[in-house]
């Protein structure tokens, strides 16, 4: 006669291990979805979130340049500018390109924090924290600064 308790023990052990694995996998998926949407602010309506997203994108564009594609990167960066900021930035085009050539590194930026402050009427302020990186020929990013805009 065989003992049925000893035969069912490995099945229960396997089921328990698989159950723990499924729970850990589900927790990882939930964490991934939360991290992926870290820029979304549930307190903002659609147009406010769109304004914050656009301001983040424009600020990143103003600080992300690849020497191999400098002209198109500069055009992208200036496309969202107007007035005095546009003329000031255009005046820095040659020095920006020269800096990239001397350093032999590209630059890139990421928005690490964003916020929104409603002023009066349709006026608002987007608050953005940016991390700036230098990128070498192998694609290695090195943090060299951060700023608030």
Backbone bond lengths (Angstrom), bond angles and torsions (degrees), N, CA, C in turn:
res aa  C-N    CA-C-N  psi(-1)  N-CA   C-N-CA  omega(-1)  CA-C   N-CA-C  phi
1 X - - - 1.429 - - 1.522 110.46 -
2 X 1.328 115.91 139.88 1.456 120.11 178.98 1.513 109.79 -103.77
3 X 1.308 114.14 152.95 1.464 120.76 179.69 1.529 108.14 -89.30
4 X 1.340 118.83 113.62 1.466 122.50 -177.68 1.519 111.82 -70.34
5 X 1.318 117.24 -23.96 1.463 119.38 178.38 1.520 111.32 -65.79
6 X 1.305 118.62 -39.87 1.466 121.11 -178.47 1.523 110.81 -71.81
7 X 1.326 119.46 -27.80 1.461 122.03 178.05 1.528 111.62 -76.77
8 X 1.306 119.19 -31.85 1.459 121.47 -177.93 1.532 112.06 -83.34
9 X 1.340 117.68 -16.79 1.452 120.72 -179.69 1.532 111.91 -60.38
10 X 1.338 121.88 -47.40 1.469 120.50 178.45 1.528 112.33 -62.19
11 X 1.312 118.09 -34.24 1.460 120.81 178.99 1.531 110.19 -65.84
12 X 1.330 116.71 -44.12 1.465 120.04 178.26 1.522 111.29 -66.46
13 X 1.310 116.78 -38.61 1.460 121.30 178.57 1.532 110.31 -63.73
14 X 1.319 116.33 -44.69 1.468 120.77 177.93 1.517 111.01 -63.32
15 X 1.322 117.28 -43.49 1.463 121.14 178.86 1.531 110.34 -63.09
16 X 1.310 117.97 -40.26 1.460 121.48 178.57 1.522 112.11 -63.94
17 X 1.334 116.27 -44.94 1.462 120.39 178.81 1.524 110.09 -63.30
18 X 1.319 118.17 -44.25 1.464 121.78 177.78 1.527 111.13 -62.78
19 X 1.323 117.24 -38.83 1.462 120.66 178.13 1.519 111.79 -63.08
20 X 1.325 116.64 -43.47 1.467 120.62 177.41 1.521 110.09 -63.36
21 X 1.331 117.50 -40.74 1.464 122.23 178.98 1.534 110.66 -61.53
22 X 1.324 117.76 -43.75 1.463 122.20 179.89 1.533 110.37 -64.02
23 X 1.317 117.97 -42.55 1.461 121.53 178.65 1.534 109.97 -63.49
24 X 1.340 117.57 -44.55 1.465 121.11 179.11 1.526 110.68 -63.52
25 X 1.316 117.42 -40.20 1.462 121.59 178.54 1.528 111.01 -64.54
26 X 1.319 117.33 -42.50 1.467 120.86 178.18 1.525 110.86 -64.85
27 X 1.325 118.31 -40.43 1.467 121.34 178.14 1.528 110.11 -64.26
28 X 1.327 116.86 -40.08 1.466 120.28 177.39 1.515 111.72 -63.51
29 X 1.312 117.75 -40.70 1.464 122.07 178.86 1.530 110.67 -64.17
30 X 1.315 117.66 -43.68 1.465 121.25 178.03 1.524 109.81 -62.25
31 X 1.328 117.86 -44.44 1.470 121.36 179.09 1.523 110.63 -61.92
32 X 1.321 117.68 -41.01 1.460 121.78 178.92 1.524 111.08 -62.20
33 X 1.313 117.41 -43.92 1.460 120.63 -179.95 1.523 111.22 -65.61
34 X 1.318 118.16 -37.19 1.460 121.22 178.44 1.527 109.79 -67.53
35 X 1.330 118.37 -44.80 1.461 122.36 -179.27 1.523 110.72 -65.87
36 X 1.315 118.09 -39.37 1.466 121.57 179.98 1.515 111.87 -60.63
37 X 1.295 118.23 -33.24 1.456 122.03 -176.93 1.522 111.52 -103.38
38 X 1.336 117.82 30.96 1.458 120.16 -175.75 1.523 113.04 -67.83
39 X 1.339 118.87 -17.44 1.461 120.25 179.04 1.526 111.83 -85.50
40 X 1.314 117.30 -17.15 1.458 119.70 -179.44 1.522 109.45 -75.30
41 X 1.301 115.57 132.31 1.453 121.45 179.60 1.520 107.09 -111.59
42 X 1.325 117.37 113.81 1.466 118.91 -175.99 1.519 113.66 -64.24
43 X 1.330 119.26 -14.61 1.449 121.50 179.91 1.518 113.82 -84.65
44 X 1.338 118.07 -4.01 1.458 121.58 -178.16 1.519 110.64 -100.14
45 X 1.340 115.35 144.97 1.468 118.23 173.30 1.532 108.10 -81.77
46 X 1.300 117.34 178.24 1.465 122.11 -175.53 1.521 114.17 -58.79
47 X 1.321 118.22 -44.80 1.459 119.92 -177.98 1.528 111.36 -72.16
48 X 1.333 117.32 -33.96 1.465 119.99 176.42 1.527 110.68 -66.64
49 X 1.325 117.08 -43.09 1.466 120.80 178.10 1.522 110.31 -64.52
50 X 1.331 117.61 -39.05 1.467 121.07 177.66 1.524 110.88 -62.99
51 X 1.321 117.17 -38.67 1.470 121.13 178.33 1.521 110.93 -65.22
52 X 1.332 116.87 -43.22 1.466 120.96 178.48 1.529 110.19 -64.76
53 X 1.322 117.19 -42.89 1.464 120.78 178.89 1.526 111.04 -61.96
54 X 1.334 117.10 -43.76 1.471 121.06 179.88 1.524 110.78 -65.03
55 X 1.319 116.99 -43.27 1.472 120.37 179.35 1.526 110.66 -63.79
56 X 1.319 117.56 -39.83 1.471 121.00 177.34 1.519 110.52 -62.33
57 X 1.325 115.86 -47.10 1.468 121.23 -179.16 1.529 110.53 -60.79
58 X 1.328 117.30 -45.07 1.470 120.77 -179.08 1.532 110.93 -64.83
59 X 1.326 116.96 -41.27 1.463 120.39 -179.97 1.524 110.79 -65.84
60 X 1.315 117.70 -40.86 1.469 121.35 175.97 1.527 109.80 -63.46
61 X 1.334 117.43 -43.46 1.467 120.85 179.41 1.529 112.09 -59.30
62 X 1.330 117.29 -36.34 1.460 121.38 -178.88 1.527 112.66 -68.77
63 X 1.331 116.59 -10.92 1.466 119.86 -176.00 1.515 113.17 -127.69
64 X 1.323 117.38 14.28 1.468 121.10 -178.47 1.527 109.88 -123.46
65 X 1.330 115.26 110.09 1.469 120.27 -177.17 1.520 110.50 -137.89
66 X 1.336 114.46 134.07 1.465 121.50 173.58 1.522 106.86 -110.77
67 X 1.299 117.11 131.24 1.456 120.46 -178.03 1.529 110.87 -59.45
68 X 1.319 117.37 -41.07 1.465 121.35 -178.78 1.528 112.49 -63.96
69 X 1.325 117.86 -22.62 1.468 122.44 -177.76 1.527 110.39 -128.16
70 X 1.319 116.60 32.14 1.454 120.57 -171.29 1.527 112.45 -58.05
71 X 1.324 117.24 -46.14 1.474 119.11 -176.36 1.526 111.91 -61.30
72 X 1.332 117.32 -43.79 1.468 119.15 179.55 1.534 111.04 -71.16
73 X 1.346 117.54 -36.19 1.461 120.38 177.07 1.532 110.74 -65.01
74 X 1.345 116.46 -40.29 1.456 120.19 179.73 1.529 110.34 -67.52
75 X 1.322 117.06 -40.17 1.466 120.69 177.42 1.527 110.65 -62.61
76 X 1.322 117.03 -41.49 1.467 121.33 177.81 1.525 110.11 -63.34
77 X 1.335 116.50 -42.50 1.467 120.81 -178.21 1.521 111.75 -66.08
78 X 1.326 117.70 -38.93 1.468 120.34 -177.18 1.525 112.73 -84.40
79 X 1.315 117.85 -13.53 1.465 120.73 -178.21 1.530 112.05 -60.89
80 X 1.330 117.40 -29.46 1.457 120.07 -178.31 1.511 114.09 -95.24
81 X 1.322 118.17 6.16 1.472 121.18 -176.96 1.519 111.79 -102.22
82 X 1.321 115.67 155.48 1.467 122.11 175.08 1.521 108.72 -142.66
83 X 1.301 115.65 168.83 1.464 122.86 170.78 1.517 115.11 58.54
84 X 1.325 114.70 -140.63 1.457 121.52 -176.36 1.517 113.34 -63.64
85 X 1.318 117.36 -35.23 1.460 120.20 179.04 1.525 110.81 -64.14
86 X 1.328 116.81 -39.94 1.459 121.13 178.23 1.533 110.38 -63.12
87 X 1.313 117.68 -48.16 1.467 119.36 -178.08 1.527 111.34 -67.20
88 X 1.316 118.17 -37.75 1.468 121.21 177.44 1.526 110.31 -63.99
89 X 1.316 116.55 -45.55 1.467 120.29 -177.63 1.525 111.11 -66.99
90 X 1.329 117.14 -41.40 1.466 120.02 178.06 1.528 110.81 -61.58
91 X 1.318 117.38 -32.81 1.456 121.18 177.35 1.518 113.57 -66.57
92 X 1.330 117.22 -16.08 1.465 121.93 -179.03 1.522 112.62 -100.08
93 X 1.325 118.33 3.70 1.457 121.57 -174.95 1.524 112.05 -57.86
94 X 1.326 117.66 -49.12 1.465 120.86 -177.36 1.524 111.44 -64.21
95 X 1.326 117.67 -42.19 1.468 119.56 -178.88 1.531 111.28 -69.26
96 X 1.330 117.97 -34.43 1.467 120.57 175.70 1.526 110.98 -62.21
97 X 1.328 115.98 -46.37 1.465 120.17 -179.05 1.528 110.06 -65.74
98 X 1.309 116.49 -42.03 1.466 120.86 178.98 1.532 110.74 -61.63
99 X 1.314 117.73 -41.44 1.465 121.44 177.92 1.516 112.54 -61.67
100 X 1.323 116.50 -40.52 1.468 120.04 177.12 1.521 110.85 -65.25
101 X 1.333 116.17 -41.44 1.464 120.04 179.59 1.524 111.18 -63.98
102 X 1.317 117.24 -43.11 1.473 120.76 -179.14 1.524 111.94 -66.77
103 X 1.317 117.11 -42.58 1.468 120.54 -177.10 1.522 112.64 -79.62
104 X 1.329 116.49 -20.06 1.475 121.66 -175.57 1.531 111.22 55.94
105 X 1.340 114.93 32.85 1.451 120.79 177.32 1.519 109.14 -136.17
106 X 1.315 115.12 146.31 1.458 121.30 174.57 1.526 108.06 -86.59
107 X 1.312 116.26 170.58 1.458 120.66 174.52 1.528 108.45 -125.47
108 X 1.298 114.71 150.44 1.458 120.58 174.40 1.521 107.83 -147.41
109 X 1.294 115.74 160.80 1.466 120.50 -179.74 1.517 109.29 -140.21
110 X 1.313 115.31 155.23 1.460 121.87 174.00 1.521 108.84 -134.49
111 X 1.302 116.06 144.86 1.464 120.98 174.88 1.523 107.15 -84.35
112 X 1.332 116.31 119.70 1.459 119.27 -179.01 1.533 111.94 -96.67
113 X 1.335 116.92 -27.17 1.461 121.08 177.22 1.519 108.73 -145.63
114 X 1.313 115.39 142.50 1.466 120.03 177.32 1.524 108.98 -136.22
115 X 1.321 114.91 152.11 1.451 119.74 178.20 1.523 109.89 -151.86
116 X 1.314 115.79 172.13 1.457 121.71 -175.96 1.515 108.60 -140.61
117 X 1.321 116.11 133.49 1.471 120.56 176.52 1.517 108.45 -130.76
118 X 1.307 115.39 115.94 1.459 121.26 178.45 1.519 108.80 -74.73
119 X 1.323 116.29 129.28 1.458 121.12 175.35 1.522 106.39 -93.66
120 X 1.298 119.40 -127.84 1.458 121.52 178.13 1.524 109.20 -108.82
121 X 1.304 115.97 144.82 1.467 121.07 179.22 1.516 111.95 61.05
122 X 1.333 115.90 -124.57 1.459 120.99 -179.39 1.526 112.45 -92.80
123 X 1.331 117.86 -1.64 1.462 121.83 -178.81 1.526 110.37 -79.62
124 X 1.323 114.99 138.00 1.456 120.97 178.49 1.522 108.94 -150.69
125 X 1.318 115.26 165.47 1.453 122.19 177.81 1.518 107.95 -124.85
126 X 1.336 115.79 131.39 1.463 121.32 172.06 1.520 106.95 -98.20
127 X 1.311 116.45 129.63 1.464 123.10 179.47 1.526 107.70 -106.71
128 X 1.342 116.44 125.50 1.461 119.88 -172.93 1.525 110.11 -135.50
129 X 1.312 117.17 134.03 1.461 122.52 170.88 1.517 107.10 -106.96
130 X 1.323 115.58 127.47 1.460 122.46 -175.76 1.522 109.72 -116.97
131 X 1.322 117.03 139.48 1.464 122.78 169.50 1.516 107.44 -104.92
132 X 1.339 116.83 130.18 1.460 122.49 -179.30 1.529 109.48 -104.79
133 X 1.334 115.46 137.76 1.462 121.32 -178.72 1.523 110.13 -128.73
134 X 1.323 115.83 148.25 1.455 122.36 166.18 1.516 106.09 -98.87
135 X 1.327 115.88 141.56 1.458 120.87 -177.06 1.515 107.93 -122.46
136 X 1.340 116.68 120.80 1.459 119.53 -179.45 1.529 110.91 -82.81
137 X 1.327 115.97 179.85 1.467 121.40 -176.14 1.527 112.70 -62.31
138 X 1.326 117.65 -24.04 1.465 121.63 179.13 1.519 112.34 -87.83
139 X 1.340 116.89 -2.53 1.462 120.83 179.23 1.513 113.88 90.31
140 X 1.344 117.88 6.37 1.465 120.71 179.54 1.523 109.93 -76.17
141 X 1.339 115.54 125.95 1.463 121.67 -179.79 1.522 109.69 -94.83
142 X 1.347 115.48 134.33 1.456 121.67 176.48 1.526 108.13 -125.81
143 X 1.318 116.12 122.47 1.462 120.99 179.07 1.525 108.91 -65.66
144 X 1.337 117.35 127.95 1.457 119.67 177.82 1.527 112.72 -125.15
145 X 1.289 118.07 -2.39 1.453 119.22 177.89 1.513 112.03 177.00
146 X 1.318 113.91 169.31 1.461 119.82 174.40 1.527 106.68 -147.54
147 X 1.303 115.17 161.03 1.455 119.27 -179.00 1.516 110.87 -154.71
148 X 1.307 113.41 162.01 1.474 120.20 177.42 1.513 108.40 -118.05
149 X 1.311 115.59 133.13 1.460 121.57 -176.41 1.510 110.19 -130.33
